[in-house]
Each structure stands twice: as structure tokens, then as C-alpha cells.
Amino acid sequence: MSFATLPHTDEHGVSGCLTTGCEGHKSEPSQHGPLLYFNCQGRLDQAVAAVEPNAGKVLQPKHPIGPYGFRAVVLDSEGNRIALHSM
């Protein structure tokens, strides 16, 4: 999998990263398009709660991702697929 990380300002890790998605996924904004990762800095529950009131859709509710913490996958109001992450 190819990905790029966004800069961070402290020792707590990456502020986010971009992935090209899995093989066969489209590259335009969609439920199957590129997956944007954003670090919620301990506020994952609040971020997920804000998705649907702001015209988004929760595709995968909060779930563990092993030693990397938790994530939820959402679709924003413009059709971008976003992984919300927190430890």
C-alpha cells in the first residue's frame, strides 16, 4: 500500500496520512475512493458524533486497529472517505 504522512509538531506521532486505497478502488471522492486519515487527538467519539449532523455518513463505526488505537471510517458531506483515528 502506498501512503504519505502529513507533518506533525510533537512527539505524539503523525497528524494524518493519505493512502491511495486498496486495489480496484476508484480515485475520485466516493465510498471507495482515496482514504484520508486524520488524527482526532483523543476526541474520536466527538468527531464521529459530528459526522451525520453535518451531512456525512458513518461507513464503519469506531473499532480497534490493534496497537495503533481506534478508528472510524466516514464519508464527509462532499463524498470524501475519511478515517478518523485516535489512540
C-alpha positions as CSV (number, residue, x, y, z in Angstrom):
1,M,0.0,0.0,0.0
2,S,1.3,3.5,-0.8
3,F,0.8,6.3,1.6
4,A,2.1,9.7,2.6
5,T,2.3,11.2,6.1
6,L,1.4,14.8,7.0
7,P,3.7,16.8,9.2
8,H,3.4,16.7,13.0
9,T,4.6,19.1,15.7
10,D,5.1,16.9,18.7
11,E,6.3,13.5,19.9
12,H,2.8,12.0,19.7
13,G,3.1,10.9,16.1
14,V,1.7,11.7,12.7
15,S,-1.1,14.2,12.4
16,G,-2.5,12.3,9.4
17,C,-1.7,10.4,6.3
18,L,-3.1,9.8,2.8
19,T,-3.5,6.4,1.2
20,T,-4.3,5.5,-2.4
21,G,-6.8,2.9,-1.2
22,C,-6.9,-0.8,-2.0
23,E,-6.6,-2.3,-5.4
24,G,-9.7,-1.7,-7.5
25,H,-10.8,1.4,-5.6
26,K,-11.7,4.5,-7.6
27,S,-9.6,7.6,-7.2
28,E,-12.4,10.2,-7.1
29,P,-14.2,11.1,-3.9
30,S,-16.5,8.2,-3.1
31,Q,-17.2,5.5,-0.7
32,H,-14.5,3.5,-2.5
33,G,-12.1,6.4,-3.3
34,P,-8.9,7.5,-1.6
35,L,-8.9,7.2,2.2
36,L,-7.7,10.3,4.2
37,Y,-6.5,9.6,7.7
38,F,-6.9,12.3,10.4
39,N,-5.7,12.1,14.0
40,C,-8.5,13.2,16.4
41,Q,-6.1,13.5,19.4
42,G,-8.3,11.6,21.8
43,R,-11.6,13.1,20.5
44,L,-12.7,10.2,18.2
45,D,-16.1,9.8,19.8
46,Q,-16.9,13.5,19.4
47,A,-15.7,13.5,15.8
48,V,-17.8,10.5,14.9
49,A,-20.8,12.1,16.6
50,A,-20.4,15.2,14.4
51,V,-20.5,13.3,11.1
52,E,-24.2,12.8,10.4
53,P,-25.4,16.2,11.8
54,N,-23.0,17.7,9.2
55,A,-24.4,15.7,6.2
56,G,-21.9,12.9,6.4
57,K,-22.3,9.2,6.8
58,V,-20.6,6.7,9.1
59,L,-19.3,3.8,7.0
60,Q,-17.5,1.9,9.8
61,P,-18.2,2.9,13.4
62,K,-15.3,3.2,15.9
63,H,-13.3,0.0,16.0
64,P,-9.9,-1.1,17.3
65,I,-6.9,-1.3,15.0
66,G,-4.5,-3.3,17.2
67,P,-1.7,-1.5,18.8
68,Y,-2.4,1.6,16.7
69,G,-5.6,2.6,18.7
70,F,-9.0,3.1,17.2
71,R,-10.5,4.4,14.0
72,A,-13.9,5.0,12.3
73,V,-14.3,5.4,8.6
74,V,-16.8,8.1,7.4
75,L,-17.9,9.8,4.3
76,D,-17.9,13.6,4.5
77,S,-20.6,15.9,3.1
78,E,-18.6,16.1,-0.2
79,G,-18.1,12.4,-0.6
80,N,-14.6,12.1,0.7
81,R,-13.8,8.9,2.6
82,I,-12.0,9.7,5.8
83,A,-10.5,7.5,8.6
84,L,-10.8,9.3,11.9
85,H,-8.0,7.9,14.2
86,S,-7.1,8.2,17.9
87,M,-5.1,6.2,20.5
